[in-house]
Amino acid sequence: KIGNNIFPNTYIAKGSFSITRSPRVCKTWTDLTGVRHETYYPTQKTTITFSVREHEVAEHSAIASFFSNRSVTVQYLDDNTSSYVSGSFHIQDFEWNHETVKSNGAFYGKTQITLEEW
């Protein structure tokens, strides 16, 4: 779910969806002996990556509408807990790939989308 709307699974290219969780680094320092120390926040930072499947211009506006705002609330299934989790995410910059342009419009290729929790 992106914002208040459910992002249909049919828009996602097969085999392209992944969720990565990594700790948030709070503070990093090196002591007098040269040993690096890192302190982490207790929470995890989540990155969601997927490719929007190939599609025609007729459905492009419906797909693109999910990405009009770069800061969004996302609800996703956490595979570790089998429960839905919500978070504030930033959509990284991306470009729509035009595979072909015909007289009746454009045909879009796969486009990778990355959402990073902040």
URDATA-V841495 format. One record per residue. N is the residue number from 0. RES is the residue in one letter. SS is DSSP state (h for helix, s for strand, l for the rest). Layout:
n->[N:N]
res->[RES:RES]
ss->[SS:SS]
This chain:
n->[0:1:2:3:4:5:6:7:8:9:10:11:12:13:14:15:16:17:18:19:20:21:22:23:24:25:26:27:28:29:30:31:32:33:34:35:36:37:38:39:40:41:42:43:44:45:46:47:48:49:50:51:52:53:54:55:56:57:58:59:60:61:62:63:64:65:66:67:68:69:70:71:72:73:74:75:76:77:78:79:80:81:82:83:84:85:86:87:88:89:90:91:92:93:94:95:96:97:98:99:100:101:102:103:104:105:106:107:108:109:110:111:112:113:114:115:116:117]
res->[K:I:G:N:N:I:F:P:N:T:Y:I:A:K:G:S:F:S:I:T:R:S:P:R:V:C:K:T:W:T:D:L:T:G:V:R:H:E:T:Y:Y:P:T:Q:K:T:T:I:T:F:S:V:R:E:H:E:V:A:E:H:S:A:I:A:S:F:F:S:N:R:S:V:T:V:Q:Y:L:D:D:N:T:S:S:Y:V:S:G:S:F:H:I:Q:D:F:E:W:N:H:E:T:V:K:S:N:G:A:F:Y:G:K:T:Q:I:T:L:E:E:W]
ss->[l:s:l:l:s:l:l:l:h:h:h:s:l:l:l:l:l:s:s:s:s:s:s:s:s:s:s:s:s:s:l:l:l:l:l:s:s:s:s:s:s:s:s:s:s:s:s:s:s:s:s:s:l:l:s:s:h:h:h:h:h:h:h:h:h:h:h:l:l:l:s:s:s:s:s:s:s:s:l:l:l:l:s:s:s:s:s:s:s:s:s:l:l:l:l:l:l:s:s:s:s:s:l:l:s:s:s:s:l:l:s:s:s:s:s:s:s:l]
